[in-house]
Amino acid sequence: MKRLYLAFFNSLRGLRWAWRFETAVRQEMILLVIAVPLAGVLAQNLMGFVALVSAVLLLLAVELLNTAVEKLSDHITPEHHPQIGIVKDLGSAAVFAALVLNLLVWGAAVWLRFFA
């Protein structure tokens, strides 16, 4: 239990840091706060609600991992390095994929709610 307790507070510390210093994370946390009640309106059942909220949570998780990769890369070498640039681009591509997933999931929910 002590390990779980410490892990929880380490996670909170990471979220607090990301909120203060990373605009993209802050925007996605705000999006999550908006998405939860909106998912309650759009979703036709519990699984739809879970899918909508999970998509935004996944986006936030990918953004946090991308931020971690960027911070570690900058720590290793603050100068521009082509290989580090590729690593950062891959992290950015992962965020883009999560954004596309959200577009698909939320788009399908809107379609089902208003046009089907």
Helices and strands as residue ranges (DSSP letters): H 2-21, H 23-42, H 46-76, H 82-114
